[in-house]
């Protein structure tokens, strides 16, 4: 299948792209390259790509594709808070525009990377795909609105599917340290403290980045009629944890560390548990392979292999919001996150 993969240079995209190629798909990426210098360890393999902001996508960018997997977005809550209006333009309006272009170009399948953040503040109830949305951040709001806008295009010639991933974790060439499991292991490895920024009580569903990629693969290859205009939570029911439970797993695996609470640690209004059974029941080819203990061990080994330091972990290169602010301050991108002409360049580092 000929597939356009947006955000192919990001945290999930650098895992998913090689999987798609290995499965025999003809894959082209589309990415603005904002985080091309943020490689952790070995660089991801190259695939044919279009260097473009999704806001600037044109009809000819979609010509000839049978499917679009749309990952590209401002990808977390702090980035959403940086500029809520920009988050709406990129995560909602540009996503719907891309779907409209795909619809007009005759692209039959459109798989949208949504989020369990759509459920927001939900307490202890186990939520399924029919549960009410209650997003509490600009990021979550943008994903809800994008699902609704794209869903309105569903019809005989255009089949969208919405994958609401739990909070990701695990090693990727474009590693993110703002994700809870990755963050806690990094604190433990570099400081011997598992640092909790909240009181540890909120529920959070988590899922390994490779299992997210497996979900997209399985849905792409599933019969159209069983995934048409459907939403699926992506994760495992066993992977709903209170944050303090994740911290305890980290403390058990990373040597010589202890759990600590930040001085201002308090409740986090993002609290939800999700039922992920629908995807496996509908698409049996989806078989998640990871759990948090295995993921923590993987992260610990990766941090050890590369010699992760607190300076690198807390620095701009692996913090999405800090890195964008650095690019803006250096005159490389403008406040709308578009590249400036004649912007200075720098090496990407290890």
C-alpha positions in Angstrom: 0.0 0.0 0.0 1.3 3.5 -0.8 1.2 5.4 2.5 1.8 9.1 3.4 3.1 9.3 7.0 3.0 12.7 8.5 5.3 13.4 11.4 7.6 10.6 10.3 10.6 12.2 12.0 8.9 12.4 15.5 8.8 10.2 18.6 6.3 7.7 17.1 7.1 8.3 13.4 10.7 7.2 13.7 9.5 3.8 15.1 6.5 3.4 12.8 8.2 4.3 9.5 10.6 1.4 9.5 7.8 -1.0 10.5 5.7 0.0 7.6 8.7 -0.3 5.2 9.5 -3.8 6.6 5.9 -4.8 6.0 6.2 -4.0 2.3 4.4 -0.7 2.2 5.5 2.1 -0.1 6.0 4.9 2.5 6.6 8.7 2.0 7.0 11.0 5.0 5.8 14.5 5.4 7.5 16.5 8.2 8.5 20.1 8.8 11.8 19.0 10.4 11.4 21.0 13.6 13.1 18.2 15.7 15.5 16.9 13.1 18.4 17.8 15.4 17.0 16.1 18.5 18.2 12.6 17.7 18.9 10.3 20.7 21.5 7.7 19.8 21.5 6.3 16.3 19.6 8.4 13.7 16.4 6.9 12.2 16.6 5.4 8.7 15.8 7.7 5.8 12.6 7.3 3.8 11.5 9.4 0.8 10.0 12.5 2.3 8.3 15.9 1.7 9.8 18.7 3.8 6.7 20.7 4.6 4.6 22.0 7.4 1.2 20.3 7.4 -0.5 23.7 7.4 1.0 24.2 3.9 -0.1 20.8 2.4 -1.4 21.0 -1.1 -3.6 18.7 -3.2 -0.6 17.4 -5.2 1.0 16.2 -1.9 -1.8 13.7 -1.5 -2.0 12.4 -5.1 -1.4 8.7 -5.6 -1.7 7.6 -2.0 -4.0 4.9 -0.8 -3.7 5.8 2.9 -2.6 8.6 5.2 -1.4 8.1 8.7 -1.5 11.5 10.4 0.9 11.8 13.4 2.1 15.4 12.9 1.0 17.7 15.7 2.1 19.8 18.6 2.4 16.7 20.7 1.9 17.4 24.4 0.1 19.5 27.0 3.0 22.0 27.7 3.3 22.7 23.9 -0.4 23.2 23.8 -0.2 25.7 26.6 2.7 27.5 24.9 0.2 28.9 22.3 -3.3 27.5 22.5 -4.4 29.3 19.3 -1.4 27.7 17.4 -2.3 24.3 18.8 -5.8 24.7 17.4 -4.4 25.7 14.0 -2.0 22.8 13.7 -3.7 20.0 15.6 -7.3 20.7 14.6 -7.6 23.0 11.5 -4.6 21.6 9.7 -5.6 18.0 10.5 -9.1 18.5 9.1 -7.7 20.4 6.0 -5.3 17.4 5.4 -8.2 15.0 5.6 -10.2 17.2 3.2 -7.3 17.1 0.7 -7.1 13.4 1.1 -10.8 13.0 0.5 -10.6 15.1 -2.6 -7.6 13.2 -3.9 -9.4 9.8 -3.5 -7.3 8.6 -0.6 -9.5 5.9 0.9 -7.9 5.4 4.3 -7.1 8.1 6.9 -5.8 7.0 10.3 -5.6 9.8 12.8 -3.4 9.9 15.8 -5.7 11.0 18.6 -5.2 10.7 22.3 -6.7 9.4 25.6 -6.2 13.0 26.7 -9.7 13.5 25.1 -11.2 12.0 28.3 -9.3 14.5 30.5 -10.6 14.6 34.1 -12.5 11.4 34.6 -11.6 10.0 38.0 -11.6 6.3 38.7 -14.1 5.2 36.1 -12.9 2.8 33.4 -13.6 4.7 30.1 -14.3 3.1 26.7 -14.6 4.7 23.3 -18.3 5.7 24.0 -17.4 7.6 27.2 -17.9 11.4 27.2 -15.0 13.7 26.3 -13.8 16.0 29.1 -10.5 17.5 27.8 -8.7 19.8 30.3 -5.9 21.1 28.1 -5.6 22.9 24.7 -3.9 19.7 23.3 -6.9 17.5 24.4 -9.4 20.0 23.1 -7.6 20.1 19.7 -7.7 16.3 19.4 -11.4 16.2 20.2 -12.3 18.8 17.6 -10.1 17.2 15.0 -11.8 13.8 15.5 -15.2 15.5 15.0 -14.1 17.5 11.9 -12.5 14.5 10.2 -15.4 12.2 11.1 -17.8 14.5 9.2 -15.9 13.4 6.0 -16.6 9.7 6.5 -18.4 8.1 3.6 -18.1 5.4 0.9 -14.9 6.8 -0.6 -13.2 8.0 2.6 -12.7 5.9 5.7 -11.2 7.5 8.8 -10.1 5.7 11.9 -9.2 7.4 15.2 -6.5 5.8 17.4 -6.6 7.3 20.9 -3.3 6.3 22.3 -2.5 6.2 26.0 0.5 8.1 27.3 3.5 6.8 25.4 6.8 5.5 26.8 9.9 3.7 25.6 13.0 4.3 23.5 12.9 6.1 20.2 15.4 7.8 18.0 13.5 11.0 18.8 13.2 10.4 22.5 10.9 12.6 24.6 11.7 13.2 28.3 8.4 14.9 29.0 6.5 11.6 29.0 5.9 10.2 32.5 7.7 6.8 32.4 10.6 8.2 30.3 10.9 11.1 32.7 10.8 9.1 35.9 13.5 6.7 34.7 15.7 9.6 33.6 15.4 11.2 37.0 16.2 7.9 38.7 19.2 7.3 36.4 20.8 10.7 36.6 20.0 11.7 40.2 19.1 8.5 42.1 15.7 10.2 42.8 12.4 9.2 41.2 11.0 12.7 41.2 7.3 13.0 41.3 5.9 16.4 40.2 2.3 15.5 41.4 1.1 13.8 44.5 1.2 10.5 42.6 -2.5 9.7 42.9 -3.8 10.4 39.4 -4.6 7.5 37.1 -2.8 7.4 33.8 -3.0 4.8 31.0 0.4 4.2 29.4 1.5 2.3 26.3 4.9 1.6 24.7 5.8 3.5 21.6 6.4 0.3 19.7 2.9 -1.0 20.6 1.4 2.3 19.3 3.2 1.7 16.0 1.8 -1.9 16.0 -1.7 -0.5 16.4 -1.3 1.8 13.4 0.1 -1.1 11.4 -2.8 -3.4 12.4 -5.5 -0.9 11.6 -3.9 0.0 8.2 -3.9 -3.7 7.2 -7.4 -4.5 8.7 -10.4 -4.8 6.4 -11.9 -1.4 5.8 -15.4 -2.3 7.0 -14.3 -3.2 10.5 -12.4 0.0 11.2 -14.4 2.5 9.2 -15.2 5.6 11.2 -14.3 3.9 14.4 -12.3 5.1 17.4 -10.0 2.8 19.4 -8.2 3.3 22.7 -4.6 2.1 22.2 -3.0 0.3 25.2 -3.6 -2.6 27.5 -6.1 -2.7 30.4 -3.4 -3.8 32.7 -1.4 -0.7 31.9 -3.6 1.7 33.8 -1.5 2.9 36.7 -1.5 5.6 39.4 1.6 7.7 38.9 3.1 6.6 42.2 2.8 2.9 41.1 4.9 3.7 38.1 7.4 5.4 40.4 7.5 2.3 42.5 8.3 0.1 39.5 11.1 2.5 38.5 12.5 2.4 42.0 12.5 -1.4 42.0 14.4 -1.6 38.7 16.9 1.4 38.7 19.6 0.7 41.2 20.2 2.8 44.3 17.3 5.3 43.8 14.4 6.5 46.0 11.1 8.1 45.4 11.0 11.9 46.1 8.2 14.4 45.8 8.8 17.9 44.4 8.2 20.7 47.0 5.1 21.9 45.0 3.8 18.4 44.2 0.0 18.4 44.3 -3.0 16.9 42.6 -3.1 16.6 38.8 -6.5 17.3 37.2 -5.5 14.9 34.3 -6.8 11.7 35.8 -8.4 8.9 33.8 -8.4 5.1 33.2 -9.2 3.6 29.8 -10.6 0.3 28.6 -8.5 -0.8 25.6 -10.2 -4.1 24.8 -12.1 -3.0 21.7 -9.0 -2.7 19.5 -7.8 -6.3 20.2 -11.3 -7.7 19.8 -11.9 -5.9 16.5 -8.4 -6.2 15.0 -6.9 -9.4 16.4 -3.6 -8.7 14.5 -2.9 -6.1 17.2 -0.8 -7.8 19.8 0.9 -5.5 22.2 4.3 -6.8 23.4 5.4 -4.4 26.2 4.5 -3.6 29.8 5.9 -0.9 32.1 8.6 -3.1 33.9 10.0 -4.2 30.5 9.9 -0.6 29.3 11.6 0.7 32.3 14.4 -1.8 31.9 14.7 -0.8 28.2 15.0 2.9 29.1 17.5 2.2 31.9 19.7 0.2 29.5 19.5 3.0 26.8 20.3 5.7 29.3 23.2 3.7 30.6 24.5 2.9 27.1 24.6 6.5 26.0 25.7 7.9 29.4 22.7 10.2 29.9 23.5 13.1 32.1 21.3 15.4 34.1 22.4 18.3 31.9 21.3 16.5 28.7 18.1 15.3 30.2 17.1 18.7 31.5 18.5 20.5 28.4 16.6 21.9 25.5 17.3 19.2 22.9 15.0 16.6 24.5 12.4 19.0 25.9 10.0 19.9 23.0 8.9 23.2 24.5 12.4 24.3 25.5 13.8 23.4 22.1 11.1 25.4 20.2 11.8 28.4 22.4 15.5 28.1 21.7 14.8 27.9 17.9 12.6 31.1 18.2 15.2 32.9 20.3 17.9 32.0 17.8 15.9 33.4 14.9 15.6 30.0 13.2 11.8 29.7 13.4 9.3 32.4 13.9 6.6 32.5 16.7 4.2 30.6 14.4 6.8 27.7 14.3 7.7 28.2 10.7 11.3 28.1 9.5 12.9 31.5 8.8 14.7 32.1 5.6 18.5 32.1 6.0 18.2 30.7 9.5 21.5 29.7 11.1 22.2 26.0 11.5 24.0 23.8 14.0 25.1 20.2 14.2 22.7 17.7 15.8 25.2 16.1 18.2 25.1 12.5 19.4 
